[in-house]
């Protein structure tokens, strides 16, 4: 059942290269410059006429929505809002027929997300689902959708659902950008080629397993942990922190790196592990100075960097190298070592990795 792995979570982490391929199979034709997804083609006008896109989701799916916000706005120039489904449904949201709502849910059964969808439909919005479980309630309730094709996710901690959600949402953004002409031809084709290379690069990123285990041994007794990222990798910081909390019961927080000096920096001392996502592309110089700020307060730095990085290496206690890709696609790679890190910390703390306390795989009550 677990295919030789000790836990479903680890199996699912390792499945990512192949499930990401399944997600784009038949949809991404990089050499021809084509992205085609039935749910998008059939409703292209609705997407193109949308004044804005509202994304509703919970938990990890909400984090995928945040990554998508950065990608959609950059690629399509359409304003995007990302909301917790539970907040959206109870706050009398301003929404109408010119809005497109994208609901993201691995299980397709999350009660709050379902209620948000019903409300959006009542108000006349077009609702598109990004679900993993085929035939799930949310996939039936939405007007149209695209499945992630990640296969069954058994571990309560979401891993492959997250990366395949981002893959689907990236494809949607690219398809819309092509129709709108909001990306240059060169960039459009570059992203298609890059996306096709992601599974191989995820495989390479899985090679960080040993170093993740080594780092885990150092941090098993930490009472707190901070995760920092900027831009596309800010939501990855949130996701890294959620993963650690839910399976290892270590308190962790994710922050945009620049928000440090507005409060959390007060927490930093030699006891505090700080995981910084610092790939070469993106706001590299800014994040290097954030790392310096942590260093000068004796924080212990674990940095996720691009292969060959030398600058961050000089400052960090540990570096985890991932392959290079474009800034927008980097969350698909930076997430991998964070999943492995929380997995190993949880195993070393003898936690029930696949079935953490107090949690259910699908949250069907509000
Ligand atoms: O099935 P959904 O994607 O709607 O689930 C949403 C959250 O309950 C889920 O992502 C949860 O946060 C995970 N346990 C995180 O690992």
Boltz pocket constraint, residues with backbone or C-beta under 6 A from the ligand:
constraints:
  - pocket:
      binder: B
      contacts: [[A, 58], [A, 59], [A, 60], [A, 61], [A, 62], [A, 104], [A, 105], [A, 106], [A, 107], [A, 108], [A, 109], [A, 110], [A, 113], [A, 156], [A, 157], [A, 158], [A, 159], [A, 242], [A, 243], [A, 246], [A, 360], [A, 361], [A, 362], [A, 363]]
      max_distance: 6.0
